[in-house]
Amino acid sequence: MAAPPAVQIREANAHLAALHGRVAELERRLGAAERTVRGQAESLIRKDGELRAALRELGAAKDREITALQQKLLSSEETIQKLLNVIQKKDDLIVQLKHRSHLLTKICRNRPILDSLLSYMAEGEQLSTFPVTQSDSSSPVHDEFQESNCITNQISKNKDFSLSEDDLEDQELDTSQVGTTV
């Protein structure tokens, strides 16, 4: 075998040198690309960590907001219940006041009767006490007493016309018209 010509050796050496330079260039580029990829990966890891921390903070903020809203809801429900109780009390008071108003209306309608009764009582107080006599059943005074359901022996000899409990029971007074305090 014969040795290759020197020109071929030089060409092969030049080709090897070019390949060696090309490999060195590619290794340099590969190193730069690795550094870039590592930097990007580290940046992504940092951003991922920051994103996770932000998500945790956002989740905690949402939890705090939910807790605050639940407390507001409970407070609002308590306030609503208190207001419903106040409304019920006011409604009860309205019913009571309507009843009193109805009673006052009845009293106002019966005022002329009460006024005449008071004037008769005042007139009776001015009279001197006189003994009760047997009255004639045909007399107009006797008829007037019968019409008003009064019996002469029920008239008290006391000038202030106070009635005892027995007198009240005998007269069968309607409690819805007499003795009601408004």
Backbone as a ProteinNet text record, in pm:
[ID]
protein_1_A
[PRIMARY]
MAAPPAVQIREANAHLAALHGRVAELERRLGAAERTVRGQAESLIRKDGELRAALRELGAAKDREITALQQKLLSSEETIQKLLNVIQKKDDLIVQLKHRSHLLTKICRNRPILDSLLSYMAEGEQLSTFPVTQSDSSSPVHDEFQESNCITNQISKNKDFSLSEDDLEDQELDTSQVGTTV
[TERTIARY]
78	0	85	35	115.8	62.6	143.3	103.5	22.9	-78.1	-158.3	-76.8	-112.7	-35.9	-48.1	46.4	54.9	-60.3	-106.1	-215.9	-341.2	-361.3	-478.7	-468.9	-346.1	-327.2	-357.3	-308.1	-333.6	-482.2	-546.4	-689.3	-765.2	-722.1	-786.8	-763.3	-640.4	-610.7	-694	-705.5	-783.9	-932.3	-972.9	-1111.6	-1133.6	-1039	-1048	-1044.5	-962.1	-954.6	-1087	-1144.8	-1273.5	-1381.9	-1377.9	-1474	-1454.7	-1328.1	-1299.3	-1350.6	-1333	-1382.2	-1535.2	-1589.9	-1737.4	-1792	-1729.8	-1773.3	-1759.2	-1647.5	-1625.6	-1733.6	-1764.2	-1870.4	-2004	-2034.8	-2161	-2165.2	-2054.7	-2049.9	-2070.5	-2008.1	-2027.2	-2173.6	-2235.6	-2376.9	-2464.7	-2429.7	-2505.3	-2495.7	-2378.3	-2360	-2443.2	-2442.3	-2521.3	-2669.7	-2710.8	-2851.9	-2889.4	-2796.8	-2823.6	-2838.7	-2748.5	-2757.9	-2890.1	-2931.4	-3056.9	-3175.2	-3172	-3281.2	-3284.1	-3164.4	-3158.9	-3212.7	-3174.4	-3223.8	-3375.1	-3424.2	-3568.8	-3639.3	-3580.7	-3640.4	-3641.2	-3529.4	-3524.5	-3625.4	-3636.2	-3732.7	-3875.3	-3902.2	-4034.3	-4060.5	-3959	-3974.7	-4003.3	-3927.6	-3952.8	-4093.9	-4131.2	-4265.6	-4371.6	-4345	-4440.6	-4454.5	-4342.8	-4346.3	-4421.3	-4392.8	-4463.1	-4612.7	-4644.8	-4783.9	-4853.2	-4786.2	-4843.8	-4863.7	-4767.5	-4780.4	-4896.2	-4907.2	-5016.6	-5150.4	-5156	-5279.1	-5313.7	-5211.9	-5237.3	-5290.6	-5229.9	-5274.4	-5415.7	-5442.8	-5576.5	-5678.2	-5640.7	-5728.6	-5754.4	-5650.4	-5666.6	-5755.6	-5735.5	-5818.8	-5964	-5986.5	-6123.4	-6184.7	-6104.8	-6154.8	-6192.3	-6107.3	-6138.4	-6265	-6277.8	-6396.3	-6521.8	-6511.2	-6625.1	-6663.9	-6564.1	-6591.3	-6659.3	-6608.9	-6668.6	-6812.3	-6835.9	-6971.7	-7065	-7014.6	-7096.7	-7133.3	-7037	-7065.8	-7168.7	-7156	-7254	-7391.4	-7394.9	-7521.3	-7586.8	-7508	-7562	-7611.6	-7533	-7572.7	-7701.1	-7709.5	-7829.9	-7950.6	-7931.1	-8042.2	-8088	-7993	-8030.7	-8107.5	-8059.8	-8128.2	-8268.5	-8281	-8412.5	-8505.7	-8453.2	-8536.6	-8579.7	-8486.7	-8521.5	-8629.1	-8612.2	-8709.9	-8845.9	-8845.5	-8972	-9040.1	-8960	-9017.2	-9074.6	-9002.4	-9051.6	-9180.8	-9184.1	-9305	-9421.1	-9396.1	-9502.5	-9553	-9461.3	-9502.5	-9584.1	-9539.5	-9611.9	-9750.2	-9758	-9887.7	-9980.3	-9923.6	-10003.7	-10052.6	-9962.5	-9999.5	-10108.5	-10097.7	-10199.8	-10334.9	-10335.6	-10461.4	-10519.4	-10432.1	-10477.4	-10531.2	-10459.9	-10504	-10633.3	-10650.1	-10776	-10891.1	-10865.4	-10970.4	-11005.1	-10902.1	-10926.8	-11001.5	-10964.3	-11033.1	-11180.4	-11205.3	-11343.2	-11420.2	-11353.6	-11417.4	-11443.7	-11347.4	-11366.4	-11482.4	-11493.8	-11605.4	-11737.8	-11743.4	-11865.6	-11894.5	-11789	-11807.4	-11858.8	-11802.6	-11846.7	-11992.5	-12032	-12172.3	-12264.4	-12218.6	-12300.7	-12281.9	-12205.4	-12179.8	-12307.8	-12401.1	-12523.9	-12594.9	-12596	-12660	-12584.5	-12449.5	-12368.4	-12386.5	-12391.6	-12411.7	-12546.1	-12650.6	-12782.5	-12783.6	-12715.2	-12707.2	-12636.2	-12526.4	-12453.7	-12539.3	-12616.9	-12700.9	-12811.1	-12866.7	-12966.1	-12904.5	-12781.8	-12715	-12688.5	-12646.5	-12621.6	-12751.4	-12857.1	-12986.9	-13028.3	-13000.6	-13033.9	-12954.2	-12831.1	-12748.3	-12802.1	-12864.6	-12916.2	-13042.6	-13113.6	-13235.6	-13199.3	-13283.9	-13259.8	-13311.4	-13260.7	-13302.5	-13445.1	-13529.1	-13667.4	-13699	-13791	-13823.5	-13895.7	-13872	-13934.7	-14076	-14171.9	-14312.5	-14366.2	-14473.8	-14540.8	-14600.3	-14554.4	-14605.1	-14720.8	-14802.4	-14919.9	-14870.9	-14911.2	-14863.3	-14917	-15012.3	-15065	-15000.8	-14910.6	-14851.5	-14747.3	-14727.5	-14628	-14486.6	-14455.9	-14322.2	-14295.3	-14396.2	-14379.1	-14357.7	-14432.6	-14418.7	-14280	-14228.8	-14097.1	-13989.2	-14001.8	-13905.2	-13913.8	-14033.2	-14049.1	-13987.5	-14003.1	-13948	-13796.5	-13735	-13589.8	-13528.3	-13608.4	-13562.9	-13502.5	-13544.5	-13497.4	-13602.4	-13559.5	-13650	-13620.4	-13727.3	-13708.9	-13627.1	-13633	-13557.2	-13409.2	-13368.8	-13226.6	-13154.2	-13226.6	-13163.3	-13099.1	-12972.7	-12898.6	-12934.4	-12937.7	-12964.9	-12837.8	-12725.2	-12598.4	-12595.9	-12549	-12553.2	-12455	-12347.4	-12249.3	-12283.3	-12393.7	-12444.6	-12343.5	-12264.5	-12171.7	-12247.8	-12210.1	-12278.1	-12191.6	-12254.6	-12180.3	-12172	-12095.3	-12083.2	-12217.5	-12299.1	-12431.2	-12519.5	-12510.3	-12590.4	-12548.3	-12415.9	-12366.6	-12414.9	-12415.3	-12460.5	-12609.4	-12686.9	-12830.9	-12865.8	-12786	-12819.7	-12774.1	-12694.1	-12641.3	-12585.8	-12483.2	-12422.9	-12340.2	-12343.1	-12263.1	-12122.5	-12023	-11887	-11818.9	-11868.8	-11807.2	-11845.5	-11950.9	-11990.8	-11961.9	-11959.5	-11940	-11817	-11735.9	-11621.4	-11498.1	-11494.6	-11378.2	-11288.2	-11164.1	-11066	-10986.3	-10973.7	-10901.4	-10775.1
-113.6	0	123.7	203	320.1	433.4	523.3	635.6	734.2	793.3	886.8	1011.3	1071.4	1187.9	1300.1	1385	1491.9	1590.1	1608.4	1701.1	1645.9	1519.3	1458.4	1466.6	1450.7	1456.5	1597.8	1696.3	1834.3	1864	1817.7	1839.9	1771	1651.4	1577	1649.3	1699.9	1773.9	1903.6	1972.1	2096.3	2064.1	1951.5	1910.1	1874.9	1805.7	1770.1	1896.8	1992.9	2117.5	2193	2193	2260.5	2189.4	2055.4	1978.6	2005.3	2006	2032.9	2172.3	2272.5	2408.2	2411.2	2334.5	2327.9	2262.6	2155	2087.4	2183.1	2255.2	2351.1	2458.6	2506.7	2608.2	2551.6	2429.3	2367.1	2343.6	2303.6	2284.1	2416.4	2522.7	2654.9	2696.4	2678.2	2710.4	2625.4	2496.7	2406.8	2452.7	2494.1	2546	2671.6	2760.4	2883.2	2849.3	2754.2	2713.8	2650.1	2567.8	2506.5	2613.4	2711.9	2819.8	2895.6	2922.6	2992.3	2908.8	2778.2	2691.6	2681.5	2667.9	2663.5	2792.6	2905.5	3035.1	3045.1	3001.5	3004.2	2908.3	2791.3	2694.1	2751.2	2810.3	2870.6	2984.6	3064.7	3174.2	3119.3	3011.3	2949.7	2891.8	2832.6	2777.7	2890.9	3001.5	3117.5	3171.3	3187.8	3238.5	3142.5	3012.1	2913.3	2926	2943.7	2963.1	3089.9	3197.6	3323.9	3308.7	3238.5	3215.5	3131.8	3028.3	2945.6	3027.7	3111.7	3197.2	3295.3	3351.1	3444.3	3372.1	3248.7	3170.3	3136.1	3102.7	3076	3201	3315.7	3442.1	3475.6	3454	3479	3385.6	3257.6	3162.2	3203.2	3248.9	3294.2	3418.9	3510.4	3631.5	3593.8	3497.9	3452.2	3388.4	3308.8	3246.5	3352.5	3455.6	3564.9	3637.8	3660.6	3729.2	3644.8	3513.4	3424.2	3426.1	3421.3	3425.4	3556.7	3667.3	3798.6	3804.3	3750.8	3751.2	3661.7	3549.8	3462	3533.4	3605.7	3680.9	3790.8	3858.6	3961	3898.7	3781.6	3712.2	3677.5	3624.8	3592.6	3718.5	3824.7	3951.1	4003.9	3994.5	4040.1	3956	3825.3	3738.9	3772.1	3801.9	3842	3973.8	4068.5	4197.6	4178.8	4092.5	4065.5	4006.6	3912.2	3850.2	3954.3	4042.1	4148.4	4240	4276.3	4363.8	4295.7	4164.8	4091.2	4091.2	4077.4	4083.4	4221.5	4326.1	4463	4483.2	4431.6	4444	4373.7	4253.3	4179.5	4258.1	4317.7	4398.1	4518.4	4582.2	4698.5	4656.2	4540.6	4491.3	4464.4	4404.7	4380	4511.6	4611.2	4742.5	4805.7	4789.9	4844.8	4780.9	4647.8	4579.3	4632.4	4648.9	4700	4842.6	4926.1	5064.1	5071.8	4981.3	4977.9	4942.4	4847.5	4809.3	4927.7	4996.9	5113.6	5221.7	5240.1	5338.7	5301.6	5172.6	5125.3	5154	5128.6	5157.1	5306.4	5389.2	5534.4	5580.4	5518.4	5551.7	5517.8	5400.6	5361.5	5458.4	5496.1	5590.7	5724.2	5770.3	5896.8	5889.9	5774	5758.3	5761.4	5710	5701.7	5822.1	5919.5	6034.9	6109.9	6131.3	6200.9	6126.3	5994.5	5916.5	5936.1	5930.9	5949.5	6090.8	6190.1	6328.7	6342.8	6284.6	6296.2	6219.7	6104.2	6029.1	6111.5	6177.7	6261.9	6380	6437.7	6550.9	6503.8	6381.3	6326.9	6299.7	6250.4	6223.5	6354	6456.4	6585.1	6642	6627.2	6674.3	6595.9	6464.8	6382.1	6420.6	6462.1	6503.8	6632.1	6715.1	6841.2	6821.1	6712.1	6686.5	6638.7	6671.5	6622.1	6480.5	6406.5	6268.3	6266.6	6182.1	6170.5	6021.4	5988.5	5847.6	5791.6	5664.8	5597.7	5561.6	5600.9	5571.6	5477.8	5414	5324.3	5412.1	5395	5479.9	5410.5	5489.5	5440.3	5383.7	5261.6	5196.3	5263.8	5350.1	5418.8	5555.5	5593.4	5727.3	5729.1	5847.8	5858.7	5833.4	5865	5841.8	5693.1	5615.8	5471.7	5412.5	5460.4	5412.3	5443.7	5563.9	5603.2	5511.4	5476.1	5385.6	5248.1	5202.4	5071.1	5069.1	5176	5181.5	5179.9	5243.8	5250.1	5133.8	5033	4915.4	4950.4	5059.2	5098.1	5058	5017	4984.7	5084	5140.5	5251.4	5211	5087.7	5052.4	5030.1	5037.8	5024.4	5158.2	5266	5396.7	5409.5	5440.7	5450.9	5580.9	5575.7	5698.5	5781.8	5726.1	5797.9	5901.2	6020.2	6128.3	6108.1	6028.5	6015.4	5900	5830.9	5726.9	5616.1	5582.3	5471.9	5341.3	5247.5	5119.7	5011.6	4923.2	4810	4701	4596.1	4485.3	4416.8	4409.7	4347.4	4427	4561.3	4646.4	4626.8	4613.4	4593.9	4461.7	4356.9	4226.3	4229.6	4301.1	4306.8	4378.3	4476.9	4555.6	4489.3	4384.5	4313.6	4413.1	4486.9	4587.7	4522.6	4581.6	4534.3	4589	4501.2	4547	4607	4581.4	4641.8	4787.1	4835.2	4974.6	5056.1	4993.9	5068.3	5012.5	5099.7	5057.3	5024.2	5057.1	5030.1	5151.3	5130.7	5238.8	5233.7	5347.7	5352.5	5429.1
0	0	0	-66.4	-88.5	-3.6	32	115.5	33.1	93.8	17.9	-16.4	-119.6	-159.7	-55.8	-50.7	49.1	33.7	-83.1	-106.2	-38.2	-49.3	11.7	163.5	214.2	358.8	407.4	328.7	368.1	361.5	259.4	245.7	357.7	394.5	502	633.4	656.3	779.7	785.4	669.5	665.9	694	634.8	656.5	802.5	864.7	1007.9	1093.3	1056.6	1131.7	1121.7	1000.4	982.3	1063	1061.8	1140.1	1288.9	1327.1	1468.9	1507.2	1423.6	1448.1	1452.3	1358	1352.3	1478.1	1526.2	1648.4	1766.6	1772.4	1881.2	1877.6	1755.8	1743	1788.2	1745.7	1784.8	1936.1	1997	2142.7	2215.8	2158.8	2218.8	2209.6	2095.4	2076.8	2168.5	2176.1	2263.6	2408.1	2453	2589.5	2612	2511.1	2521.9	2526.7	2443.4	2442.5	2576.8	2629.9	2761.1	2868.9	2865.8	2965.2	2949.2	2825.9	2799.7	2849.9	2816	2858.8	3010.3	3073.6	3220.6	3279.8	3222.2	3270.2	3256.6	3139.5	3119.4	3215.7	3237.6	3329.8	3471.6	3511.2	3645.1	3656.4	3549.2	3548.1	3558.5	3482.7	3489.9	3628.9	3687.9	3823.8	3922.3	3908.3	3995.7	3974.6	3845.5	3814.9	3864.6	3851.7	3901.8	4053.6	4121.3	4267.4	4304.4	4229.8	4255.5	4228.1	4118.2	4082.8	4190.2	4237.1	4344	4471.4	4505.4	4624.4	4605.8	4484.7	4456.9	4465.1	4413.3	4420.9	4566.1	4645.2	4787.8	4857	4826.8	4886.6	4840.3	4711.8	4658.8	4725	4740.9	4808.8	4953	5021.8	5160.6	5165.9	5070.1	5065	5038.8	4948.5	4920.6	5045.1	5117.1	5240.2	5343.3	5355.9	5449.7	5406.3	5275.5	5223.5	5246.8	5224.4	5247.5	5394.3	5483.9	5627.9	5665.9	5611.2	5641	5589.2	5470.4	5413.6	5494.9	5544	5628	5758.5	5815.8	5938.3	5910.2	5796.7	5760	5740.6	5679.4	5658	5791	5884.8	6016.6	6086.7	6077	6139.2	6075.2	5942.7	5872.9	5912.2	5925.9	5966	6107.2	6197.7	6333.4	6329.8	6249.1	6236.8	6180.1	6080.1	6021.4	6127.2	6207.1	6310.6	6413.5	6452.8	6547.9	6488	6360.4	6295.6	6282.3	6254.5	6248.8	6385.2	6492	6626.7	6655.5	6614.1	6633.3	6554.8	6431.1	6349.8	6417.4	6472.3	6540.4	6660.8	6737.5	6853.1	6807.5	6699.6	6647.1	6597.5	6530.9	6484.8	6603.4	6709.6	6829.9	6889.9	6892.9	6945.3	6858.7	6726.9	6636.7	6664.9	6684.9	6715.2	6846	6946.6	7076.4	7061.7	6985.6	6967.3	6886.1	6789.9	6715.2	6807.9	6897.5	6993.2	7083.7	7132	7216.6	7139.4	7012.7	6930.8	6915.2	6896.4	6884.1	7013.9	7129.1	7257.5	7274.3	7234.9	7244.5	7155.4	7038.6	6950.6	7017.8	7082.3	7153.3	7267.7	7340.1	7451.2	7397.6	7286.5	7229.4	7184.1	7130.4	7090	7211.8	7323.2	7444.2	7536	7492.9	7578.1	7616.1	7524.6	7566.7	7680.6	7673.1	7779.7	7909.8	7901.6	8022.8	8078.7	7987.7	8034.3	8105	8047.7	8112.7	8245	8250.1	8375.2	8481.7	8444	8539.8	8584.7	8492.5	8532.6	8627.7	8602.5	8695.1	8830.9	8828.8	8956.5	9032.3	8959.5	9023.5	9079.1	9002.7	9049.1	9173.6	9173	9288.2	9411.1	9392.7	9506.1	9568.3	9487.7	9539.5	9621.8	9598.7	9674.6	9814.7	9907.3	10042.7	10051.4	10143.9	10160.5	10212	10151.3	10196	10207.7	10295.8	10317	10195.7	10170.2	10057.8	10097.7	10014.2	10043	9938.7	9970.4	9876.3	9768.2	9644.8	9537.4	9469.5	9413	9341.2	9208.9	9175.2	9053.8	8929	8941.8	8823	8805.4	8893.6	8883.1	8771.9	8710.3	8603.2	8653.9	8778.6	8833.3	8837.5	8882.8	8891.3	8751.4	8651.6	8514.6	8459.1	8490.3	8441.4	8497.7	8628.7	8689.2	8626.5	8594.8	8534.5	8394.5	8316.3	8182.2	8183.4	8279.3	8282.8	8358.9	8395.3	8468.4	8602.8	8662	8793.1	8895.1	9008.9	9119.4	9228.8	9287	9381.3	9502	9544.2	9663.9	9633.3	9505.1	9472.2	9478.6	9488.4	9494.9	9631.3	9629.1	9753.9	9823.5	9959.3	10034.6	10045.7	10003.4	10008.4	9896.5	9927.6	9830.4	9714.6	9730.6	9623.1	9528.5	9548.4	9460.4	9435.8	9534.4	9514.3	9519.4	9436.2	9427.4	9488.9	9564	9619.4	9514.7	9544.3	9449.7	9430.4	9536.8	9524.2	9429.9	9440	9351	9205.9	9183.3	9047.4	8991.1	9073.3	9025.6	8994.2	9074.4	9053.4	8923.8	8888.1	8770.7	8640.4	8648.6	8531.5	8428.9	8470.9	8383.7	8274.9	8155.1	8043.6	8061.8	8082.1	8109.8	7988.6	7869.8	7751.9	7738	7809	7795	7919.9	8035.2	8157.2	8227	8281.5	8360.8	8278.5	8152.6	8070.9	8071.9	8104.7	8105.9	7977.1	7913	7786.8	7805.9
[MASK]
++++++++++++++++++++++++++++++++++++++++++++++++++++++++++++++++++++++++++++++++++++++++++++++++++++++++++++++++++++++++++++++++++++++++++++++++++++++++++++++++++++++++++++++++++++++

